[in-house]
Amino acid sequence: MDTDLRRAAVMALGELGRSDDYRDRADAGHGLAAFAEMQEAFGPLLELVLDPGDTFVTRRTAEALLRRQDRAGLTIVASALAVADSHHGDWIHTAIVDVFSIFSDDRDNAIRLCEEMSRDTGHRVAPGARQLHEVLAEIDPVLRPG
């Protein structure tokens, strides 16, 4: 893995995330989600989930982070939920339902991660993880293991 190239990609996508065009910001959020485990990506991703200019950016970025189905993506979404206004919270909620309403195993794994994260000492992560857990617990997935 080429750390320098990955860092350069994060920097370029972070710059795209500051564009005046909401489509550029949405594309940046989608692309940056692939690098969510990198410390340099956390701030730009959080800003894009809470994009003040267009909730399409919020939804697209949150959905890409949630589709990772890992602690890195869930941590950023939980951090955003902890401080989101009701409007952004609604679009994050929509992304959660879209991602986790199909497979029960995926939803159950996300719930388990949220339980772990809710014990985190981070000031934003724990409350946001509890909110995320509540949303996930309300979802009744379509497909269950046979």
C-alpha distance (Angstrom), angle and dihedral (degrees) to the residues before:
residue distance angle dihedral
M1 . . .
D2 3.78 . .
T3 3.80 105.5 .
D4 3.80 93.7 -173.7
L5 3.80 92.9 54.8
R6 3.79 91.7 45.8
R7 3.81 90.4 50.6
A8 3.83 89.8 48.9
A9 3.81 90.2 51.0
V10 3.81 90.7 51.4
M11 3.80 90.8 49.4
A12 3.82 92.4 49.2
L13 3.81 92.9 47.2
G14 3.81 90.0 45.7
E15 3.79 88.9 55.3
L16 3.82 90.8 48.5
G17 3.81 86.9 51.2
R18 3.80 89.1 63.4
S19 3.82 92.6 57.9
D20 3.79 120.5 125.4
D21 3.83 89.0 -129.8
Y22 3.80 113.7 86.4
R23 3.82 90.3 -148.5
D24 3.79 90.9 59.7
R25 3.80 90.7 48.6
A26 3.82 91.7 48.6
D27 3.81 91.0 49.8
A28 3.80 89.9 47.8
G29 3.81 91.4 52.2
H30 3.78 91.6 48.6
G31 3.79 91.9 48.8
L32 3.80 96.0 42.0
A33 3.80 90.8 54.1
A34 3.81 87.3 73.7
F35 3.81 87.4 64.0
A36 3.83 97.8 43.0
E37 3.80 92.2 124.3
M38 3.81 90.2 63.8
Q39 3.78 115.6 92.6
E40 3.82 91.0 -138.0
A41 3.81 90.8 60.6
F42 3.81 97.3 52.9
G43 3.83 98.4 79.9
P44 3.80 97.2 44.1
L45 3.81 91.5 45.7
L46 3.79 92.5 49.8
E47 3.80 89.8 50.2
L48 3.80 91.1 50.4
V49 3.81 93.5 49.2
L50 3.80 86.9 53.2
D51 3.83 94.2 40.0
P52 3.81 107.8 165.7
G53 3.79 94.5 -156.9
D54 3.80 105.5 54.8
T55 3.80 134.0 5.9
F56 3.81 90.2 -148.1
V57 3.82 84.7 74.7
T58 3.80 89.2 50.2
R59 3.78 94.0 51.4
R60 3.80 96.8 42.5
T61 3.81 93.6 48.3
A62 3.81 94.5 43.7
E63 3.79 91.6 48.4
A64 3.81 92.4 50.3
L65 3.80 90.8 49.5
L66 3.80 92.5 48.0
R67 3.81 92.4 48.2
R68 3.80 87.8 63.3
Q69 3.81 85.3 68.5
D70 3.78 91.6 -157.2
R71 3.77 139.1 111.7
A72 3.81 94.0 -98.2
G73 3.80 94.3 57.3
L74 3.80 94.4 40.0
T75 3.82 91.4 49.1
I76 3.80 92.6 57.5
V77 3.81 92.5 46.1
A78 3.82 91.0 47.2
S79 3.81 90.4 49.3
A80 3.80 89.7 51.8
L81 3.81 93.1 46.9
A82 3.79 90.5 53.8
V83 3.81 91.7 62.3
A84 3.82 103.4 23.1
D85 3.79 121.0 121.4
S86 3.80 116.5 -126.1
H87 3.81 93.3 -94.3
H88 3.81 94.3 54.1
G89 3.80 89.7 39.4
D90 3.80 90.0 58.0
W91 3.81 92.3 54.1
I92 3.81 92.3 45.8
H93 3.82 87.9 50.2
T94 3.82 89.5 51.9
A95 3.81 90.6 52.1
I96 3.82 90.8 49.9
V97 3.79 92.1 52.2
D98 3.81 92.1 45.6
V99 3.80 92.9 52.5
F100 3.80 101.4 39.3
S101 3.80 105.1 34.3
I102 3.81 96.7 85.7
F103 3.83 110.7 54.3
S104 3.79 120.6 37.1
D105 3.82 91.5 -156.1
D106 3.80 90.8 58.9
R107 3.79 92.2 48.0
D108 3.82 91.9 45.7
N109 3.82 92.2 51.0
A110 3.81 90.1 49.9
I111 3.81 90.3 50.1
R112 3.81 90.0 51.8
L113 3.80 91.2 50.6
C114 3.81 90.6 48.4
E115 3.80 90.2 52.4
E116 3.81 89.2 54.1
M117 3.80 91.9 45.4
S118 3.81 92.9 48.7
R119 3.81 87.5 66.3
D120 3.82 89.7 54.0
T121 3.77 115.7 117.3
G122 3.81 93.1 -138.0
H123 3.78 110.4 120.6
R124 3.82 93.9 -131.5
V125 3.77 103.3 27.9
A126 3.81 100.7 61.6
P127 3.83 98.1 49.8
G128 3.80 91.3 42.2
A129 3.81 91.3 47.9
R130 3.81 89.0 53.9
Q131 3.81 90.2 51.3
L132 3.79 91.1 47.4
H133 3.80 89.8 48.6
E134 3.81 90.6 53.5
V135 3.81 92.1 52.5
L136 3.80 92.3 46.6
A137 3.81 92.0 48.5
E138 3.82 90.0 57.0
I139 3.81 92.7 56.1
D140 3.80 117.6 98.3
P141 3.82 103.7 -160.9
V142 3.78 120.0 -141.4
L143 3.81 98.3 -135.2
R144 3.79 126.9 50.0
P145 3.81 129.3 179.6
G146 3.79 112.3 -82.2
